Amino acid sequence: MRRALCWAGALALAGCAVPQERPEAVESAPFAPEYLGLETRKMDGELVNFLVAMRGARGPADVSDYARCAAAQYSLIRGYGFARHLRTNVYQEGGIWRGDAVYTISPALPRGLRTIDAEVTMADCLERGIPTV
């Protein structure tokens, strides 16, 4: 009886295993994004909304990166050196990924954990080939 319980337990555990994609397989997948443009909307004072669209994203992080690059460039254009991320909503429809991000821009490093240095971020965006405003 004891053997039967162990065998049943092993089968139950085997049935719960979920195969996971190996990280190296994801990293080696070809990434050929098509950036479809962005729209910038000044909301109130230093609050700015960025609407981005792209095709070929690997997931929400690629769309968020596109919006982050737009926020960095916008900050620099307005004479500010920093931005703070408030939220990004990402969704996909008809093969097109869309992002709706809100940032505050400021001349000094804002409080909070999700801040960006616009010049450093712009250098990273240029290196990665992500377009900006």
URJO-V33033 format. One record per residue. N is the residue number from 1. PHI is phi as a letter, one per 30 degrees, with the letter a starting at -180 (999 if undefined). PSI is psi in whole degrees, -180 to 180 (999 if undefined). Layout:
n: (N & N)
phi: (PHI & PHI)
psi: (PSI & PSI)
This chain:
n: (1 & 2 & 3 & 4 & 5 & 6 & 7 & 8 & 9 & 10 & 11 & 12 & 13 & 14 & 15 & 16 & 17 & 18 & 19 & 20 & 21 & 22 & 23 & 24 & 25 & 26 & 27 & 28 & 29 & 30 & 31 & 32 & 33 & 34 & 35 & 36 & 37 & 38 & 39 & 40 & 41 & 42 & 43 & 44 & 45 & 46 & 47 & 48 & 49 & 50 & 51 & 52 & 53 & 54 & 55 & 56 & 57 & 58 & 59 & 60 & 61 & 62 & 63 & 64 & 65 & 66 & 67 & 68 & 69 & 70 & 71 & 72 & 73 & 74 & 75 & 76 & 77 & 78 & 79 & 80 & 81 & 82 & 83 & 84 & 85 & 86 & 87 & 88 & 89 & 90 & 91 & 92 & 93 & 94 & 95 & 96 & 97 & 98 & 99 & 100 & 101 & 102 & 103 & 104 & 105 & 106 & 107 & 108 & 109 & 110 & 111 & 112 & 113 & 114 & 115 & 116 & 117 & 118 & 119 & 120 & 121 & 122 & 123 & 124 & 125 & 126 & 127 & 128 & 129 & 130 & 131 & 132 & 133)
phi: (999 & d & d & d & d & d & d & d & d & d & d & d & d & d & d & d & d & c & d & c & d & d & e & d & d & d & d & d & d & d & c & b & d & b & d & c & j & b & b & c & b & d & c & a & h & c & c & b & c & c & c & b & b & a & c & i & d & d & l & e & d & d & d & d & d & d & d & d & d & d & d & d & d & d & e & d & e & d & i & c & c & b & b & b & d & c & a & b & c & b & b & b & b & h & i & c & d & b & b & b & c & b & b & c & c & a & d & c & e & d & d & k & c & c & c & b & d & e & d & d & d & d & d & d & d & d & d & d & i & c & d & b & e)
psi: (-40 & -41 & -41 & -41 & -43 & -43 & -43 & -40 & -41 & -41 & -40 & -43 & -40 & -36 & -21 & -15 & 133 & 119 & 135 & 145 & 136 & 138 & -38 & -27 & -38 & -44 & -30 & -7 & 140 & 136 & 107 & 74 & 152 & 111 & 118 & 2 & 170 & 159 & 136 & 132 & 117 & 125 & -58 & 121 & -112 & 15 & 124 & 139 & 132 & 124 & 119 & 155 & 140 & 158 & 146 & 14 & 147 & -17 & -173 & -31 & -37 & -38 & -42 & -39 & -41 & -46 & -39 & -41 & -40 & -41 & -40 & -48 & -43 & -42 & -46 & -41 & -39 & 1 & 16 & 155 & -7 & 162 & 156 & 127 & 129 & -48 & 154 & 127 & 130 & 136 & 164 & 135 & 132 & 33 & 1 & 128 & 136 & 144 & 143 & 100 & 147 & 131 & 155 & 145 & 149 & 155 & -25 & 160 & 117 & 162 & 154 & 169 & -23 & 56 & 156 & 143 & 116 & -42 & -44 & -43 & -41 & -42 & -42 & -42 & -44 & -43 & -37 & -4 & 24 & 121 & 163 & -166 & 999)
